[in-house]
Amino acid sequence: MEFGFLNDSVGKLIQIERGGPDKIAGKLLCLQKDHLILHTQEGAVVYVNTGHVKTISEPIMTEAEEAVDPNAVQVPAPTFLEAGDFPSLINALQHKLVKINQNGPNSLEGVLLTVRDDSVTLVHKMKEYVHFPLYHIKTITWIQNAPKQQEQKKDDKKDGENKKDGENKKENENKK
């Protein structure tokens, strides 16, 4: 399927797929011959292999809704990799921390170790090698801020433990 009809949608919000784990919504940053580049609300840049896209939705907005607030702070566009095709993009992500297939059952995060003509190998959690056929890669995201995410998870875990400790102390006091 040719996606040239989306040329006027660059810079606008689109949604890939209607629902389920493959659903991705974000601002369309760029169109390439076999992949789309989206910036999600979570701040991730997701590269979508168009060979797996079943539906694309675009909101219909009135001119009043599209009007730009002159007082709004302009957020700069995120940096992203531009490659001529999806295999070249995957090659450019070699030795980087990536997430493959966004949220589905075959979603996987790891360091892209090896790129071959028909498959890739990821190091997953420094525990195992996972081999992924290129054909089954629907999306790939370069995870650039992983240390911040890991620190946040640790902080959230500590907060949860502190709350549990406080609850346990209250329970013990109530038992006395």
C-alpha positions in Angstrom: 0.0 0.0 0.0 1.3 3.4 -0.9 1.2 6.0 1.9 1.6 9.1 -0.1 -1.9 10.2 0.9 -0.4 11.0 4.3 2.0 13.7 3.0 -0.5 16.4 4.2 -0.7 14.8 7.6 3.0 15.2 8.5 3.1 17.2 11.8 -0.5 16.1 12.7 -1.9 13.5 15.0 -2.6 10.0 13.5 -3.4 6.6 15.0 -2.0 3.3 13.6 -4.6 0.5 14.1 -8.0 0.9 15.7 -7.2 -0.9 18.9 -5.4 -3.8 20.6 -1.7 -4.0 21.4 -0.6 -2.7 18.0 -2.5 0.6 18.4 -0.1 3.6 18.4 -1.1 7.2 18.4 1.2 10.2 17.8 2.3 13.0 15.7 3.5 11.9 12.2 7.0 13.1 11.9 8.1 11.6 8.6 7.1 9.3 5.8 9.6 6.9 4.2 9.1 4.4 1.4 8.4 1.5 3.8 8.0 3.0 7.2 6.4 5.9 9.2 7.9 7.8 12.0 5.6 8.8 14.9 6.2 10.9 18.1 4.0 9.5 20.8 2.6 11.4 23.8 4.9 9.4 26.0 7.8 11.1 24.2 9.0 8.0 22.3 9.9 8.1 18.6 8.4 4.9 17.0 9.3 3.6 13.6 6.4 1.7 12.0 6.9 -0.9 9.3 4.1 -0.1 6.8 4.0 -3.7 5.6 2.1 -4.5 8.8 -0.3 -1.5 9.0 -3.9 -2.4 8.6 -5.6 1.0 9.4 -4.6 4.6 9.9 -7.0 7.0 11.6 -6.9 10.8 11.5 -9.1 13.1 13.6 -11.4 15.5 11.8 -11.0 18.9 13.4 -12.7 22.2 12.8 -10.7 25.3 12.1 -11.4 26.6 15.5 -10.0 23.5 17.1 -6.9 23.7 15.0 -6.2 27.3 15.8 -2.8 27.7 17.4 -2.7 29.4 20.8 -0.3 32.3 20.4 0.7 32.0 24.1 1.4 28.2 23.9 5.0 27.1 24.4 6.4 25.6 21.2 7.9 22.2 21.9 10.8 21.4 19.5 10.4 18.3 17.3 12.3 15.3 18.6 15.4 14.1 16.8 14.9 10.9 14.8 16.8 8.7 12.4 16.0 8.9 8.8 16.9 5.9 6.7 15.9 5.1 3.1 14.2 1.9 4.1 13.3 -0.2 7.2 16.3 -2.6 7.0 18.7 0.4 6.8 16.9 1.9 9.8 17.4 -1.4 11.7 21.1 -1.4 10.8 21.4 2.2 12.1 20.0 1.0 15.5 22.6 -1.8 15.9 24.2 -1.8 19.4 21.5 0.5 20.7 18.8 -0.3 23.3 15.5 -0.8 21.4 12.0 -2.0 21.9 10.5 -4.2 19.2 6.7 -4.5 18.5 5.5 -1.9 21.0 3.0 -3.5 23.3 2.0 -6.9 21.8 2.7 -10.3 23.1 5.9 -10.4 21.2 7.1 -7.1 22.4 10.7 -7.2 23.5 13.2 -4.7 24.8 17.0 -5.3 24.5 20.2 -4.3 22.9 20.2 -4.9 19.2 23.3 -7.0 18.9 23.3 -8.4 15.4 21.5 -7.5 12.2 21.4 -10.1 9.4 19.6 -10.1 6.0 16.5 -11.9 7.4 16.8 -11.5 11.2 18.1 -9.6 14.2 19.5 -10.8 17.6 18.8 -8.9 20.8 20.4 -9.3 24.2 17.4 -9.4 26.5 17.9 -8.4 30.2 21.5 -9.5 29.9 20.2 -13.1 30.3 19.4 -14.4 26.9 19.8 -13.9 23.1 16.5 -13.5 21.3 16.4 -14.0 17.5 13.7 -12.0 15.7 12.8 -12.5 12.0 12.8 -9.1 10.2 9.5 -9.9 8.7 7.8 -10.0 12.1 9.1 -6.6 13.3 6.1 -4.3 13.2 7.6 -1.4 15.1 11.0 -0.5 16.6 11.8 2.3 19.1 15.2 3.5 20.1 15.2 3.9 23.9 17.4 6.9 24.6 16.4 7.8 28.2 16.5 4.3 29.8 18.6 5.4 32.9 15.9 8.0 33.8 13.1 5.4 33.4 15.0 2.8 35.6 15.7 5.5 38.3 12.0 6.4 38.3 11.0 2.7 38.6 13.4 2.4 41.6 12.0 5.5 43.2 8.4 4.3 42.7 9.4 0.9 44.2 10.9 2.6 47.3 7.9 4.8 47.7 5.7 1.7 47.6 7.9 0.0 50.2 7.8 3.0 52.5 4.0 3.1 52.3 3.8 -0.6 53.1 6.2 -0.1 56.1 4.0 2.7 57.3 0.9 0.6 57.0 2.5 -2.3 58.8 3.5 0.0 61.7 -0.1 1.2 61.9 -1.4 -2.4 61.9 1.0 -3.3 64.7 0.0 -0.3 66.8 -3.7 -1.1 66.3 -3.1 -4.7 67.5 -1.7 -3.5 70.8 
